[in-house]
Each structure stands twice: as structure tokens, then as C-alpha cells.
Amino acid sequence: MKMLDANKTYLITGAAGFIGYHLSKRLIEAGARVIGFDNMNDYYDVSLKEERLRLLGQVVVEAGILEGTGTFEFVKGDLKNKADVDSVFEKYKPDIVVNLAAQAGVRYSIDHPDSYIESNLIGFFNILEACRHSYDHKEDGYNGVEHLVYASSSSVYGGNTKVPFSTDDKVDEPVSLYAATKKSNELMAHAYSKLYGIPSTGLRFFTVYGPLGRPDMALFKFTDKIMAGKPIQIYNNGDMKRDFTYVDDIVTGVVNILPNAPEDNGKGARYKVYNIGNNHPEPLMDMVSFLEESLGVTATKEFLPMQAGDVYQTYADVSELEKDFGFKPDTSLKDGIDSFVSWYKDYYKIG
Ligand SMILES: NC(=O)c1ccc[n+]([C@@H]2O[C@H](COP(=O)([O-])OP(=O)(O)OC[C@H]3O[C@@H](n4cnc5c(N)ncnc54)[C@H](O)[C@@H]3O)[C@@H](O)[C@H]2O)c1
């Protein structure tokens, strides 16, 4: 297993996003040259994205005091515009590309389907094409993209009932457009790996949470509501389980994977997909209890039926990750929620 190479150029799309921020920070601290790309859209509070970029600037300043530490350059651009993607590849000649930019969220895809097609399908296609053409520059000493890593999602498992969810399971029955776009990304990556030799790894992330997280996700939403003294909405009457995964564990998983582009799978494609999840599904109501405990407030709860596009449970089989990298996420939900709450109170200046 190879270790992260800090002498490479890493292009991180979605760098102003939740996971993109944490990954960029880790890479900068490791001494790498990080190019962040994001369109700063207003799917959720843009000031949180600006805060992440501000902190990344700070990481560079702080890290820059030490010799040999990393750099961060930010490019505002949209994946759906081929010219934006091509120009960032031409200018920075990335060795490793991590595509995290996407329209995320299951429920939003019901009312805003266009955004998923533009960012997740056309956008990902533009990334694949740019990777493909990165091999056309050999004469100027740039060997092209050595590894394309991209975010897929646990949503691809849809309503599968066999647990834990394994990357060997059939995932042909998505229950949301979001899930369908993520599964499509895996198929598109396979075709490009096979046709043009792009080594690619897809990562099925399972319900990621942590400091500077996403305000549209349950933990953050519940915290906002509880602090505002409003009731929290609990779907399927609370009968749901999620494999909540702490963001630092996700980042460690990604950092292990980055320098280890897959070998030929025996069928002429350097192609791989991993689950990154906690391998420990938690009842939704336990998450609520941990949150109440951490905040020291009891929530008013409004119990509602299951929402369209939602699934009963997620549960990651991470045996492949363990086999290949000797790593599996291990942050407990209680500890992770405490870290989130401590960041939240600090950021929103609460007591
Ligand atoms: N957070 C999770 O629980 C989770 C779970 C499974 C998969 N994922 C996937 O991981 C990736 C990162 O998720 P996140 O939680 O950090 O989400 P996020 O929304 O915080 O980050 C995504 C970033 O991409 C940017 N973006 C979106 N569309 C873009 C476009 N067309 N061009 C340029 N930038 C664009 C957004 O502005 C945002 O900053 C996404 O692909 C998401 O689908 C996340």
C-alpha cells in the first residue's frame, strides 16, 4: 500500500463543500498542492461555504509557516460548463482528481431534478472527458491523471434489504433520481476506465456528519430546530437506521485510497468501488437522544410517515476497505455528535 504523495497536484471539486473542505484541509496539512473548484451554489447557506474557504486559506497560512507544507488555490467554476472544467485541467495539470462536487440530497431531487442532471451527469461527464484528454499532453511533461476518485453514495443500494450492503450486491433499483445519478457515475467511470485507461475509484459514502457539516442533513437540521425551540420532524415515526460516518473517518479512507489507483480488474479496466461507512447502523432515535444529551435540551418531536425516496436503513460492509487498506471507520456516534455540537455552539456563538 502506497502512502500519500505530497508532491502531487490534487484537484478537489466541491472543495467549499462539507467533505471537500475536510479533505482539502488534510491534504494541505500533509504538504500537498490543492486546487479547489466549486460553483458556490446556494443549495444551502453560502456563508458556510465561504467560511470553509476562509478556513482553508487560514490552513495555508498556518501550514505555510512550516517548510514544505501545502498550498491551496481556489477556482470558482461550474462542472456543467465544459470550458470551466477544461481550463482548470489545462492550467493546473492535476495528477489526482477527486470529484466531490455534486447536487447532493435525496429529498431535493423531487422538486429540483434538473440540478442533478446538470451537476451529477453532465458535470461528471465533463470531468471524465477532461481526464481522458489529460493524456494528450505527454510532450509537455504532464503524464495526465493518475487516479480519478469520485463520490458515489450509499443511496445506490435503494431499498435493498440484505445487510450489510456489499459492493457485490446488485444495485439496479434506485429509489431517487439522486441515487440514479450516482449509480450512473459508476457506470460512466467504468466505461471511461475501460476505454481510455483512466484509473478510477468510486466511493459510496454513508451518511457523513461532523463539524462544518451540511445544514440540509438531519443532524444539523435537528440542531437548528432544537436551538430555535421548534419541533423536529422525524420520518417513518423514527423507525429508521443509518450508518452514520464521522467526516474524519471518511477523509482518512479517501487519503488511503488516493495514492493507490486500482490495478487492472482482469477485464481490462482499472476500476474499483468501495463502501466507506461506519459498519454500525444506529436507530434514528438513538441519534436524537445523543443530540439531546449533547445539547442538554429535550426536543419536541413531530412523528411523520416515510418520505418519498427515503430508505429504511443503511449499513456498510467495509470488508474490502479493510482488506486493501487495513482501515475501517471507528468514531462512535456519541463522540462524533459531541464534536459536531461543540463546533456548532462555537460557530453560532451559543452559550
Ligand atoms: N455528506 C454525505 O452524507 C454524503 C453521502 C453520500 C455521498 N455524498 C457525496 O459526497 C460528495 C460531497 O458531499 P458533501 O456532503 O460534501 O456535499 P456539499 O453539498 O457540502 O458539497 C458539494 C459541493 O459541490 C459544489 N457543487 C455542486 N454542484 C456543483 C457544480 N455543478 N459545479 C461546481 N461545484 C458544484 C457545491 O457548491 C458544494 O460546495 C457529493 O458528491 C455527495 O453526493 C455525500
The ligand as an ORCA input file, in Angstrom:
! r2SCAN-3c Opt
* xyz 0 1
  N     -22.497     14.040      3.113
  C     -22.970     12.805      2.901
  O     -23.568     12.178      3.790
  C     -22.787     12.120      1.582
  C     -23.203     10.780      1.473
  C     -23.035     10.125      0.249
  C     -22.469     10.781     -0.806
  N     -22.070     12.091     -0.677
  C     -21.479     12.744     -1.848
  O     -20.228     13.289     -1.470
  C     -19.973     14.482     -2.198
  C     -19.695     15.618     -1.236
  O     -20.839     15.787     -0.404
  P     -20.943     16.908      0.700
  O     -21.742     16.337      1.802
  O     -19.620     17.499      0.960
  O     -21.881     17.938     -0.065
  P     -21.794     19.524     -0.221
  O     -23.057     19.941     -0.881
  O     -21.442     20.153      1.086
  O     -20.576     19.716     -1.211
  C     -20.693     19.713     -2.606
  C     -20.038     20.983     -3.136
  O     -20.081     20.921     -4.552
  C     -20.423     22.192     -5.060
  N     -21.102     21.974     -6.342
  C     -22.311     21.417     -6.558
  N     -22.605     21.398     -7.872
  C     -21.524     21.945     -8.497
  C     -21.206     22.199     -9.857
  N     -22.079     21.931    -10.831
  N     -20.009     22.760    -10.143
  C     -19.129     23.074     -9.166
  N     -19.382     22.879     -7.851
  C     -20.564     22.313     -7.530
  C     -21.350     22.813     -4.022
  O     -21.314     24.242     -4.072
  C     -20.770     22.253     -2.712
  O     -19.875     23.184     -2.116
  C     -21.192     14.695     -3.080
  O     -20.908     14.151     -4.348
  C     -22.268     13.895     -2.396
  O     -23.249     13.483     -3.302
  C     -22.209     12.762      0.494
*
